[in-house]
Amino acid sequence: MKILVTGANGQVGRCLTDRLQRSELAWEAHGRATLDIADEGSVTSHLERFAPDVVVNAAAYTAVDKAEQEPEIAARGNIEGPAVLAQACGAAGIALLHLSTDYVFDGTATQPYQVSDPVSPAGVYGMTKLEGENRILSACPRAVILRTAWVFSEHCNNFLKTMLRLAADRDELRVVGDQVGCPTYAGHIADALLEIAGQIQAGPAQAAYGLYHYAGDSGLSWCDFARYIIDAGQEVGMLQRAPLITGITTSEFPTLAMRPAYSMLDSSALQSAFGIAPSDWRQGVRQTLAALKTERERAGSLVS
């Protein structure tokens, strides 16, 4: 199987690259510098040259607040790019795996969102991601879209790494406590994408294609997630002390874009179709901390 990855410099893209480097698969991974998914010529030339069986699109515009100020740029990354990829993959008969977001929902639910639940994005980011989904599903029959949420990993900037950094310097952290969601480890998303790619290549039924949710196996607030991260960081020796974690309301931490108050996603449809269990986010936290600790120790040995 030959896999082409876009968005290789993001959290999921880097986790995919980590895994592909340890595999025997033929693969390529590209950031925007070598493959701009909104550039039809660039996309076509890469597909013709490498001839992948599966394209995994991990590229996206993910600056939720900035999207409110630069909707055209967000649309290019989240609508135009996926549309170009979908058209090219559809024409060539290539399977396309794509990542979307919980932000397609307005966050007013009281139980985990099913794929079939009505969508109603509250901001530019969610609206562009939803339109990107629609473009893909209309242009590429062999597409699988995974909506995910609260992604963290050892790579790039994310909530877990921010909490560790702030906890090292502060006596108190004030974290939003009235938003609930399912943390999802980017490494588990990468594993899920590779499992889906393998099953598609093996020839599943047409019904396997379509839209799914993939997220953490349980939910909690940002505040409680921060507490778990800090406790786990202490256990592995990443933190010498634990700051006080104080829950605050969303109104006390205003942002340009509205965050969904409830972002829990039901992943059961994906488990039924592909046998992939939801992300064990606690395990993901431990894996992330282990990777960060190894990185810190390696950096310390180089300095000394």
N, C-alpha and C positions, 0 to 999 in steps of 0.2 A: 504494500500500500504506500502511495506517495501523498504526503500531506504538505500543504502550503499554509503557513500561518501569517496573518496580518496583525498589526498592533503588537509586535514582538517586544516593545519596550514597556508595556503596561504590566500590571500585576499578573493577570491571567496569561498574557503572552510570555512573560518571563518564566512562569511556572511550567508552561507548555514546553518551552525551550529546554528547561532543566530536564524534563522527562524524555523529550525526544533525543537529547544527547546521550541518554542511557539506553536507548532503544536500538533496534536494528532496522527501523523504518527509514525510507528515503524521505527527506523533508527539507524544507526551506522555511526560514522565519524572517519576516521583513518589518521594519519600522517604516514610518512615513518617508524617511530619507531615501529609501530604495523602492518603496511601493506605496504610492498615494492612491488609496482605493477610490477616490473621486475622479481620478484621471483615467478615462476610458482606454486611452492608448497604452498607459502603463499596465493596467490590469490585463488587457488583452495580450500584450507581449509576454508578460510573465506566465500566463496560463498556457499560451502556445509553446513557449520554450520548455517549461518544466512539466507540463501535462499532468497536474495532480489528479488523484482520485477524489480527494476531499480538500476543500478550502475551509479553514477555521478563521472566522473573522473576529478577532479580539480588539480591533481598532474601533475607537469611538471618541466622541467629545464628551468628557465626563465632568467638566467644571460646572457644577449645578448652578451656582450663583452667577458666574460670569455669563452663562447662557442667557440670562435675563437681559444682559447688556449687549450681547453680540449674537443675536439669534441667527444671523446669516451664516456665521462660522459654525455654530452648533448644527445647523441644518446641513451644511456641507459634510460634516463628519458623521452625522447620524441618519441622514436621509439620502443625500446624493451618493455618498460613498457606498452604503449598502445596496442602493438601487443599481449602481454600476456593476458591483460584484454579482448581484443576483442575476442580472441580465446576461452577463458573460458566462456565469456558471450554468444558467438555464440553457443557453444556446449550445454549450459544449457538453451537456449532460453530466456535469460535475456536481457532487453533493456539496452543499454549503451549510456549515454550522455557524450560528450567529448568537451573540449575547445581547440580551436586553435587560430590562430593569423593573423593579417594583414601582418606580415612579410613574408608570402608566396608569396606576390606580391613585385615587384621591386620598386614601388612607382613612376613610371613615368606616371601614368594616369592623366587625366585632369577632370574626372568626377567619381563619387563614383563607387567603384568596385562592380560588380555583381558576384554572386557565379560562373557563367559560364565563367568569364573572364580568360584569360590565366594566369597561375602562373609562377613566375620566381624569387624565393628567391635569395637574394644577399649575404647571409651569412649563417653560420653554423646553427644558431638558426632557421631561417626560413626553411632551407633545412630539418632539423630534424623534425620540426613540420609538414611539408608537407608530409614527408614519413610516419609519424605517422598517418596522416589522411588516406593515402592510405592503410596502414595495417589494420586500423579499418574497412574501408568500404569493404575490400575484405574478412574479417573474420567474421564480425557480421552483419547479415541482419537487425537486429533491432537496428541500431545506428543512433544517431543524433549528428552531429558535429556543434558547433557554433564557427565561427571565430569572434574574438572581438579585440578591440584595446584601447590603452591609458587608462588602467584600474586604477581606484583610489578608495579609501575607507578610513574608519577610522582605518583599520587594516594594519599591516605590513608597510614596506617602500614603498612609492610611490611619484609621482610628487607633489601632493597636499600637503602632509605632509612635504616634503622637502622645498617647497616654504614658508610655514608657519614658519618653523624653521629658514630658512635663513633670512626671512623678519624681524624677531624679533631682529636680530643682525647687519644687514647691511643697509647702506644708499642707495645702488644701487644693483640691480640684473641684470645680463646680461644673457638673455634667448634666445635660438634659435628662430628666427622668420620666417625662410623659410622652415619649415616642417609643414604640415597641416594634421590634423586628427580629429577624433571624440572621445572626452573623453567619457568614459563609466563607470558608477558607478557599483562597484562589487555587491552591494546589489540588483541592478536591474538585473544583470546577474543571481544571485541566484534566484530571483523571477521568471525569465524566465525559468530557468532550472526546478524549481518545477512545474510551469504551464505545461511545456512540459511533464514532468513525469506523471502528473495527466491525461493529455489528452491521452497519450500512454496507460496508465493503463485502461482508459475507452474504448480503442479499436478503435483507428483511422485507417484510410485506410493505406495500405502499402506505399502509395506515401508520407506520412508524414515523413518517415525516410529519412535521407540523410544529405546533407551539406547546412548550412545556414550562414548568417551573422547576428550578433547582436552587435550594437554599438550605440553611441550617435546620437541624432536626428539632430545635426548640427555640422559643422566643424569650426575650427579656428586653429591658430598657437599655438605653445607652449608658445610663448611670450604673446599672447592675453589670453591664458588660465591662465597664471600666474597672469596677471592683474585682471582677474575676481576673482580668488581665493583671492588675496590680498584685493580687494574691499569688497568681501563678508566677509572675516575675520574681517575687520574693523567694518562692520555693526553689527556683532554679538558680538563684544567686544573681539575677540580673538587676535587682534593686536591693539596696541595703536597708531601706525603710519604706513605710507605706504612708502616703499622705492621707488626710481625711478626704473622703469622697462625698460631696454634698450634692444632692439632687436639686435641680432647678427646673422651672417650667420653660416651655418653648418661647413664651413671650418674654422671658428674661434673657434669652439669647437670640435676638432677632437676626434674620438672614434675608438676603434679597429674594431667594426662592423659597417657597413654602415646602417644608418637609412633610411627608406623610406621617400622621400620628400613629398609624397602624400599618406595618409593612410585612406581616407574616405571610409567607407563601406556602401553599400546600403542594408538596412535591410528589404526591402519590401517583399521578398520571405517568410521570417519568419512570417511577419504579415499576409500574405495571408494564410499560412498553419496552423498557430496556433493562430492567432488573437492577437499577442504580438506586441505592439508598440515599436519603438526604445526607447532607454534610454533617459529620460529627464535629461541630465547631470547637468543642472543648479540646478534642484531639488536635484540631487544626491550630489552636492557640499553642499547645505544647510543641508541635512541630515548628511553628514559627519562632517561638522563643529559643528552641534548640538551635535553629539555623542562625538566629541573630547572635546568640552566645558564641557559637563557633566563629562567626564573622568577627565579633569583638575580640576574641582571643587571638585570632590570626593577625588582626590589625595590631594588637598589643605586642605580639612576638616580632612583627616586622619593625615596629618602632624601637623596641629594645635591642 
